[in-house]
Amino acid sequence: MIWKRSAVLRFYSVCGLLLQGSQGQFPLTQNVTVVEGGTANLTCRVDQNDNTSLQWSNPAQQTLYFDDKKALRDNRIELVRATWHELSISVSDVSLSDEGQYTCSLFTMPVKTSKAFLTVLGVPEKPQISGFSSPVMEGDLMQLTCKTSGSKPAADIRWFKNDKEIKDVKYLKEEDANRKTFTVSSTLDFRVDRNDDGVKVICRVDHESLNSTPQVAMQVLEIHYTPSVKIIPSTPFPQEGQPLVLTCESKGKPLPEPVLWTKDGGELPDPDRMVVSGRELNIIFLNKTDNGTYRCEATNTIGQSSAEYVLIVHDVPNTLLSTTIIPSLTTATVTTSVSISATTTTSATTSSRRDPNALAGQTGPDHALIGGIVAVVVFVTLCSIFLLGRYLARHKGTYLTNEAKGAEDAPDADTAIINAEGSQVNAEEKKEYFI
């Protein structure tokens, strides 16, 4: 009886341990997301296992692997690891049909299972832009459409114009025939102008399957427009005798070539001096007859445009006029100088002869030298006048004094003069006598 009781207790103890162990065994799995065409790894783990088998099944409840034994003939499915605590398999070249719920089973009493959902992302096709026909005329309304198919979930489309995003667009999503992927399209409407010529319009497709590398499609716009014309002179202050170049800056699509130059509504009057080279009008040297309105016309297949330039030829400023007058006046004034006046006259004459050459653009005389000569001439002239005046004043005084002395006792003028001369002699004799 004692033996039977101990055997029963031992049986119940073993059963309790088995029950406790089976209750602690539970398979663990995780959901998997993979891009279409990629490889999906399915892993089932058990923390506590007393040599109980593990099994993977597909959404159709077909057994893929039972422990390390392959059950389904599919070359895409391979065993990664098989132990008492883990069963991992891989599915390569995943397609949209592989998406679904996979089951990992632990064959205990009862059987325990864990679910793992395999999500397959549909990669959107490279987008295409339609609706552009080259060229487009300025002012026309342009409608561009960007489309991409095969995305799962539906892709997002964004528009950019020269790297600046355009928000005001239309968006359309349609389900594909397989009932799993989507076709997405977006339409951009805008009116074009000449500033849109050469602009890059980009359609960008964003999707989680692209790993932060969006797919793009680009369209370069070609806009035709009438020419715009502007005349640019080579100098803002044209002067007589100088050259002048007028450049006709014309922009248009197609490019206008060549341009037409006219003056005052007619042909250029002097082809020998007025030479047209491409878009430039070269006037070799200017004179007053060149004054007038010059017109440049540019024409392309879209239209015609023109610009005008009013030419006013200015006189050359005479900067030496005041310098040349001073020596001439000085020469006319100096009449008493001997050597210096002769030198001054030569300098003045030379200066006068150089005036025409100076106007023609040659180097003028030294102003400092001329000023020094003028100062010396004026100084000598004043000194000469002063000395001459003093001399005349002295002689005139002596004559008047003698005449007065002789006239005291003379009956007439002749006698007075004789008496005056005699008085001088007597005076000298008196001086000699007293000495």
Secondary structure, DSSP 4 states (H G I P E B T S, - for coil): -HHHHHHHHHHHHHHHHHHHHHHH---B---EEEETTS-EEEEEE-SS-SS--EEEE-TT--EEEETTEE-S--TTEEEEEE-SSEEEEEE-S--GGG-EEEEEEE-SSS-EEEEEEEEEEBPPPPPEEE---S-EETT-EEEEEEEEEEEBS--EEEEEETTEEE---EEEEEE-TTSS-EEEEEEEEEE--GGGTTPEEEEEEE-GGGTT--EEEEEE--EEEEEEEEEEES-SS-BTTS-EEEEEEEEEESPP-S-EEEETTB--S-TTTEEEETTEEEESS--GGG-EEEEEEEE-SS-EEEEEEEE-PBPPP-TTHHHHHHHHHHHHH--S-SHHHHHHHHHHHHHHHHHHHHHTTPPPP-HHHHHHHHHHHHHHHHHHHHHHHHHHHHHHHHHHHHHHHHTSS-SSHHHHHHHHHHHHHHHHHHHHHH-
